[in-house]
Amino acid sequence: MSKNKTIDNLMEAFAGETQASRKYLAYSKKAEQEGKINAAKLFKAASDAETLHALKHFEVAGKIGSTIDNLKDAVAGETYEYRDMYPDFVKLAEEEGNKAAVRSFTFAMKAEEVHAKLYQEALESLDQTEEIFYYLCPVCGNIEKFVPEKCSICGAPGDRFIKY
C-alpha cells in the first residue's frame, strides 16, 4: 500500500470516526431525555472513544500544523461554508419546502460567518496575552466575546450561552 493511499485511508477513517462520535453523542442525548441513563452513558463513552480515534488518525495523517496554519485553515473552511456551501443548501431546502432544514442551514451559515471572523481576529492578535472568553449559543452555534441579551442569530436568551 502506498503512502498516499494510507493518508487517504487515515482521512477516510477520520471522517467516519468523527461522524460516529457526533452520532453517538446525539444518541446519548436522546437516551438521556428518555430516562435511559445506562444507554446514555454507553453512547457518551463510545462518542468519546470515537473522538480519540479521530484525533489520532488526523494527527498521524500530518494534518495538524502550527497554530497560525491551523487558524488560516479554519478561516478558509468556515468561509467556504458560509459563502459557498450553505447558500446552496438553503436554496435547495427552500425549493423542496423543508423549513426545518432551511432553519438549520441558515443558523449554521450565519454562525460560520461569525466563526470565520473570530478565527481571523485570533490570527491577527495571536500574541495577545490578555485572556479572552468566548460564549457559545447552545441553539445555533453562534459565538460571542460577551454574553448578549439574546443571540443575534436565533434570539436565544443570553443566559443560556456557555462560557469558554
C-alpha positions, 0 to 999 in steps of 0.5 A: 500500500502506498503512502498516499493511499494510507493518508487517504485511508487515515482521512477516510477513517477520520471522517467516519470516526468523527461522524460516529462520535457526533452520532453517538453523542446525539444518541446519548442525548436522546437516551438521556431525555428518555430516562435511559441513563445506562444507554446514555452513558454507553453512547457518551463513552463510545462518542468519546472513544470515537473522538480519540480515534479521530484525533489520532488518525488526523494527527498521524495523517500530518494534518495538524500544523502550527497554530497560525496554519491551523487558524488560516485553515479554519478561516478558509473552511468556515468561509467556504461554508458560509459563502459557498456551501450553505447558500446552496443548501438553503436554496435547495431546502427552500425549493423542496419546502423543508423549513426545518432544514432551511432553519438549520442551514441558515443558523449554521451559515450565519454562525460560520460567518461569525466563526470565520471572523473570530478565527481571523481576529485570533490570527491577527492578535495571536500574541495577545496575552490578555485572556479572552472568553468566548460564549457559545449559543447552545441553539445555533452555534453562534459565538460571542466575546460577551454574553448578549441579551439574546443571540443575534442569530436565533434570539436565544436568551443570553443566559443560556450561552456557555462560557469558554 
